[in-house]
Every structure is written in structure tokens, then in C-alpha cells.
Amino acid sequence: MSALDWERDGRSWPNRQHSRFIEADGLNFHYQRMGAGPVILLLHGTGASTHSWHGVMPSLARRFAVIAPDLPLHTFTGGEPVSRRAAMPGMVRALAALLDALKIRPAAIAGHSAGAAIALEMARTGVVAETAPIIGFNPALTPFPGAAAQVFPGLAKLLLLNPFVPKIFSGLSKFAGDPERFLERSTGSRTDPVSLRCYTALFANSHHTRGALAMMAHWDLETFSKSLDQITNPVQLIHSRGDLAVPLGSVEGAAARLPNARLDVWDDLGHLAHEEAPERAAQAIADFVSEQVQGAST
């Protein structure tokens, strides 16, 4: 199956009227932009897309300029699933090129799951200023506990080498016919109908699932987590007690290693908390950014 086609598959994509395309780092990036003011960059997690922020963006756009791209290998940005694209340094490099092409420097970055790790790496490597606030929702910042830390990336690499596997995954998602149940079982979240429709389209596309597998296969959280103490940016981590994908203990450990971080734990939500409670997520981002900006000016 070919990559998702914007004119065909993106016809009813949420916030479509705010979508744009731009060339950067050899990719045709799909991104959405709305609002005016200080720029906040929003980064989705593995296997998702701009749709993950569809409920957050309009609220933030009342006070900020908000930009949300599809990551490399994902949805309408695409790209070949090779290590230089899929590993964290490649993701950071591509996003830095995107920011250069747009001629912007974000005042803050908010990321979900793996997107939170990318945001922190962008801060560590100087893509954004060391004063820029970073907000991470249900952040995946440390390796899986136990043997899974070694087994899972290797398994993802083996699956990636078989060109039929992504098609099988996509085919199973079509025949299973219950992406809502799959999401709830894997994340602990019950997302909204708009997001659910988007996930259904993504799960059914083998090009997208191959990109997500490539990201999983080349993701090195062992190395990344050792550098957390180098990140001095103000950081707000938000985790949910109902998250079935990322354990609270790993987020608590990451927060303790970050020099300037605090952790807020939300009840009654899962891994996709920002999709389940977009107004609350938008307010948390706005409050933290405003607090840091005020603190810097006094």
C-alpha cells in the first residue's frame, strides 16, 4: 500500500483548513498552524499524527501561534523507514530543518509519549533555547522495564525487515474492526470519535505502520535517558494513573533526573490524556508557558 494521500485520505482530516506542506530535510512535511503570538510546537507520539492535537490546538490558538507537524515516517509527511530517519537524532535533525524552513524558533514545545522525548532532545541539543519550557504528556523517556528493554527493539527490527508484516498488521486492523477496543486495551484511554476515525485510517495503512515500526526499532531510550541531567530547561511532566503504556514509576524516575522538572499526575485518564481532556491539556500548556515567561521577565 502507498503512503496516505492528502487529497484522498486527508479530505476530512481534523483542522484541515489549517494544514500546510513545506520541504525540509528532503521531506515534504505536513503541518498545521493556527493562532498568533509566541510559537508553541506540538509533537505527537509514535504511530499518531497531527490529529492527536486536534482538540488542543484551537484552545491554545486563542493566545499562541500553534504548530503541529506529522513526524517523519508518519501519515502525510512520510519518508523512507531507515535508521537516519527513524532514530531520535534523525527526528530532531528533520524537525530542526522544518523550523529553519518556517523561519521560527518555538517559545515552548509540548510533546506526547515519544514526542516528549524528542522535545527534550531538541532542548538538550540547542534546537530551542535553554529557557524554553517543555511540557511532556505521558512521556516515554526511559526504557521498558526488565527484559522488554532488550527484546522489544530487536523484535521491531525483525518485523521491519519483513515487507509483509506492516501489511499484515494493517489487514488485521481492518478485519478486527474494533480500533476503539484496541486503543483502550493498549493505552487505557477512550478517545473521541474524530481521533478514533483518524486512528482507524492510520492502522489500516501499511506505509504508516511501517514507519511506526521503524521508529520503535531504532529508538534508543537507554542512551537518551542517561542525558536527562543535561537538560536544564523548565519541564512540566504530566502523567495519568490509568496509562497502560508507560508506567508511572518510569516518569517519576525521569522527573527526578531532570534538573528543573516537576510532575503532575492526573486521575481517571489513560495514555492519550491530551485527547481525552483537550481543554485541560491546553490549559496546562498555557499556564506553564505563561508562568515561565512571567518568571523570566521578573
C-alpha positions as CSV (number, residue, x, y, z in Angstrom):
1,M,0.0,0.0,0.0
2,S,1.2,3.5,-0.8
3,A,1.5,6.4,1.6
4,L,-1.6,8.2,2.7
5,D,-2.7,10.6,0.0
6,W,-3.7,14.1,1.2
7,E,-6.4,14.7,-1.4
8,R,-7.9,11.3,-0.9
9,D,-7.3,10.4,2.8
10,G,-7.0,13.9,4.1
11,R,-10.3,15.2,2.9
12,S,-11.9,15.1,6.3
13,W,-8.8,15.4,8.4
14,P,-9.4,17.5,11.5
15,N,-8.3,21.1,11.2
16,R,-7.7,20.5,7.5
17,Q,-8.1,24.2,6.7
18,H,-5.0,24.9,8.8
19,S,-2.8,22.3,7.0
20,R,0.2,23.3,5.0
21,F,3.1,21.5,3.3
22,I,6.8,22.5,3.1
23,E,10.0,20.9,2.0
24,A,12.6,20.3,4.8
25,D,15.5,17.8,5.2
26,G,14.4,16.0,2.0
27,L,10.8,15.5,3.2
28,N,7.5,17.1,2.3
29,F,6.4,17.9,5.8
30,H,2.7,18.1,6.6
31,Y,2.0,20.5,9.4
32,Q,-0.9,22.5,10.8
33,R,-0.6,26.1,12.0
34,M,-3.1,28.4,13.7
35,G,-3.3,31.4,16.0
36,A,-0.9,34.2,16.6
37,G,1.7,35.1,19.3
38,P,4.6,33.1,20.8
39,V,5.0,29.8,19.0
40,I,4.3,26.5,20.7
41,L,5.4,23.4,18.8
42,L,3.3,20.3,19.4
43,L,4.8,16.8,18.8
44,H,2.7,13.7,18.6
45,G,3.8,10.2,19.7
46,T,4.7,7.0,17.7
47,G,2.0,5.9,15.3
48,A,-0.1,9.1,15.7
49,S,-0.3,12.3,13.7
50,T,-1.4,16.0,13.9
51,H,-4.9,14.7,14.7
52,S,-3.7,13.8,18.2
53,W,-3.8,17.6,19.0
54,H,-7.0,18.5,17.1
55,G,-8.8,19.4,20.3
56,V,-5.9,21.1,21.9
57,M,-4.9,23.4,19.1
58,P,-8.0,25.7,18.9
59,S,-7.8,26.4,22.6
60,L,-4.1,27.3,22.5
61,A,-4.5,29.4,19.4
62,R,-6.5,31.9,21.4
63,R,-3.2,33.0,22.9
64,F,-0.4,31.5,20.9
65,A,0.7,30.5,17.4
66,V,0.5,26.7,17.4
67,I,2.3,24.4,15.0
68,A,1.8,20.7,14.9
69,P,3.7,18.6,12.3
70,D,3.3,15.0,11.2
71,L,6.7,13.4,12.3
72,P,8.9,11.9,9.6
73,L,7.7,8.4,8.5
74,H,4.2,9.3,9.8
75,T,0.9,10.0,8.0
76,F,1.2,12.7,5.4
77,T,4.9,13.5,6.0
78,G,6.1,10.1,5.1
79,G,9.8,9.3,4.3
80,E,11.7,6.1,4.0
81,P,11.9,4.0,7.2
82,V,15.7,4.0,7.5
83,S,17.7,4.5,10.7
84,R,18.8,8.0,9.8
85,R,15.1,9.0,9.7
86,A,13.7,6.8,12.4
87,A,16.2,7.2,15.2
88,M,15.9,10.2,17.6
89,P,18.8,12.2,16.2
90,G,17.2,11.9,12.7
91,M,13.9,13.1,14.0
92,V,15.5,16.0,15.8
93,R,17.5,16.9,12.7
94,A,14.4,16.8,10.5
95,L,12.4,19.0,12.9
96,A,15.2,21.5,13.2
97,A,15.2,21.7,9.4
98,L,11.4,22.2,9.5
99,L,11.8,25.1,11.9
100,D,14.5,26.6,9.8
101,A,12.3,26.4,6.7
102,L,9.4,28.0,8.6
103,K,11.9,30.6,10.0
104,I,10.7,30.2,13.5
105,R,12.0,29.3,16.9
106,P,9.4,27.9,19.3
107,A,8.9,29.7,22.7
108,A,7.9,26.2,24.0
109,I,7.4,22.6,23.0
110,A,4.7,20.2,24.2
111,G,5.1,16.5,23.3
112,H,3.2,13.3,23.9
113,S,4.9,10.0,24.7
114,A,7.9,9.7,22.3
115,G,7.1,13.2,21.2
116,A,8.1,14.3,24.7
117,A,11.5,12.6,24.4
118,I,12.0,14.4,21.0
119,A,11.1,17.7,22.6
120,L,13.6,17.2,25.4
121,E,16.3,16.1,23.0
122,M,15.7,19.3,20.9
123,A,16.3,21.2,24.1
124,R,19.4,19.3,25.0
125,T,20.9,19.8,21.6
126,G,20.1,23.5,21.5
127,V,17.5,23.5,18.8
128,V,15.4,25.6,21.2
129,A,16.7,28.0,23.9
130,E,17.6,26.6,27.3
131,T,14.9,28.8,28.7
132,A,12.1,27.3,26.5
133,P,9.5,25.4,28.6
134,I,9.0,21.8,27.7
135,I,5.7,20.0,28.5
136,G,5.5,16.2,28.3
137,F,2.2,14.3,28.4
138,N,2.5,10.7,29.4
139,P,6.2,10.8,28.4
140,A,8.2,7.8,27.2
141,L,11.6,8.8,28.5
142,T,13.2,5.6,29.8
143,P,13.5,2.0,28.5
144,F,10.8,-0.6,29.1
145,P,11.4,-2.3,32.4
146,G,13.0,-5.7,32.6
147,A,13.7,-7.9,29.6
148,A,11.4,-5.9,27.3
149,A,14.0,-3.2,27.1
150,Q,16.3,-5.6,25.1
151,V,13.6,-7.7,23.4
152,F,11.2,-5.1,22.0
153,P,13.5,-3.1,19.8
154,G,15.0,-6.3,18.4
155,L,11.6,-7.7,17.6
156,A,10.6,-4.4,15.9
157,K,13.7,-4.6,13.7
158,L,12.9,-8.2,12.7
159,L,9.3,-7.3,11.9
160,L,10.5,-4.3,9.9
161,L,12.8,-6.4,7.8
162,N,9.8,-8.4,6.5
163,P,8.0,-6.3,4.0
164,F,4.7,-8.2,4.5
165,V,4.5,-7.6,8.3
166,P,3.2,-4.0,8.1
167,K,0.6,-5.1,5.5
168,I,-0.4,-8.0,7.8
169,F,-0.8,-5.5,10.8
170,S,-2.9,-3.2,8.7
171,G,-5.0,-6.1,7.4
172,L,-5.6,-7.4,10.9
173,S,-6.8,-3.9,12.0
174,K,-9.3,-3.8,9.1
175,F,-10.7,-7.2,9.9
176,A,-10.7,-6.8,13.6
177,G,-13.0,-3.8,13.1
178,D,-12.6,-2.5,16.6
179,P,-9.8,0.1,16.9
180,E,-11.6,1.6,19.8
181,R,-11.2,-1.6,21.9
182,F,-7.6,-1.9,20.8
183,L,-6.7,1.6,21.9
184,E,-8.5,1.2,25.2
185,R,-6.6,-2.1,25.9
186,S,-3.2,-0.7,24.9
187,T,-3.4,2.8,26.3
188,G,-6.2,2.8,28.9
189,S,-7.8,5.7,27.0
190,R,-11.2,6.2,25.4
191,T,-10.6,8.8,22.8
192,D,-13.1,11.0,20.9
193,P,-14.8,9.9,17.7
194,V,-12.7,12.3,15.5
195,S,-9.4,10.8,16.8
196,L,-10.8,7.3,16.6
197,R,-11.7,7.8,12.9
198,C,-8.1,9.0,12.2
199,Y,-6.5,6.1,14.1
200,T,-8.7,3.7,12.1
201,A,-7.3,5.2,8.8
202,L,-3.7,5.1,10.2
203,F,-3.9,1.5,11.4
204,A,-5.2,0.4,8.0
205,N,-2.3,1.9,6.1
206,S,0.8,-0.3,5.9
207,H,3.1,2.6,4.9
208,H,2.3,4.4,8.1
209,T,2.6,1.2,10.3
210,R,6.0,0.5,8.7
211,G,7.1,4.0,9.7
212,A,5.9,3.5,13.3
213,L,7.7,0.1,13.4
214,A,10.9,1.7,12.1
215,M,10.7,4.4,14.9
216,M,10.2,1.7,17.5
217,A,13.1,-0.4,16.1
218,H,15.6,2.5,16.1
219,W,14.5,4.2,19.4
220,D,17.4,4.2,21.9
221,L,15.9,5.4,25.2
222,E,18.8,3.7,27.1
223,T,21.2,6.3,25.7
224,F,18.7,9.1,25.8
225,S,17.8,8.6,29.4
226,K,21.4,9.0,30.5
227,S,21.4,12.5,29.2
228,L,18.4,13.8,31.2
229,D,20.5,15.5,33.8
230,Q,22.0,17.7,31.0
231,I,18.6,19.3,30.2
232,T,18.2,22.5,32.2
233,N,15.0,23.8,30.6
234,P,11.9,24.2,32.8
235,V,10.0,21.0,32.3
236,Q,6.4,20.1,33.2
237,L,5.7,16.3,33.0
238,I,2.0,15.2,33.1
239,H,1.2,11.6,33.6
240,S,-2.1,9.7,34.0
241,R,-2.8,6.9,36.6
242,G,-4.7,5.0,34.0
243,D,-1.9,4.9,31.5
244,L,-1.4,1.3,30.4
245,A,1.5,2.1,28.0
246,V,4.0,4.0,30.2
247,P,4.4,3.1,33.9
248,L,4.2,6.0,36.4
249,G,7.4,4.9,38.1
250,S,9.4,5.5,35.0
251,V,8.1,9.0,34.7
252,E,8.8,9.7,38.4
253,G,12.3,8.5,37.8
254,A,12.8,10.7,34.8
255,A,11.4,13.7,36.6
256,A,13.9,13.2,39.5
257,R,16.8,13.2,37.0
258,L,15.8,16.3,35.2
259,P,17.3,19.3,37.0
260,N,14.3,21.7,36.6
261,A,11.2,19.5,36.3
262,R,8.0,18.9,38.1
263,L,5.4,16.2,37.8
264,D,1.7,16.4,37.8
265,V,-0.4,13.2,38.0
266,W,-3.9,13.1,36.6
267,D,-6.5,10.6,37.7
268,D,-9.1,8.9,35.6
269,L,-7.3,9.2,32.2
270,G,-5.1,7.0,30.1
271,H,-2.1,7.3,27.9
272,L,-4.0,9.6,25.5
273,A,-4.9,12.0,28.2
274,H,-4.5,15.1,26.0
275,E,-7.1,13.6,23.6
276,E,-9.5,12.6,26.3
277,A,-9.3,16.0,28.0
278,P,-8.0,18.5,25.4
279,E,-9.2,21.7,27.2
280,R,-7.5,20.6,30.4
281,A,-4.3,19.8,28.4
282,A,-4.4,23.1,26.6
283,Q,-4.8,25.0,29.9
284,A,-1.9,23.1,31.4
285,I,0.3,24.1,28.5
286,A,-0.8,27.7,28.5
287,D,-0.4,28.0,32.3
288,F,3.1,26.6,32.4
289,V,4.3,28.6,29.4
290,S,2.8,31.8,30.9
291,E,4.3,31.1,34.3
292,Q,7.8,30.6,32.8
293,V,7.6,33.7,30.6
294,Q,6.5,35.8,33.6
295,G,9.2,34.3,35.8
296,A,11.8,35.1,33.2
297,S,10.7,38.7,32.9
298,T,10.8,39.5,36.7
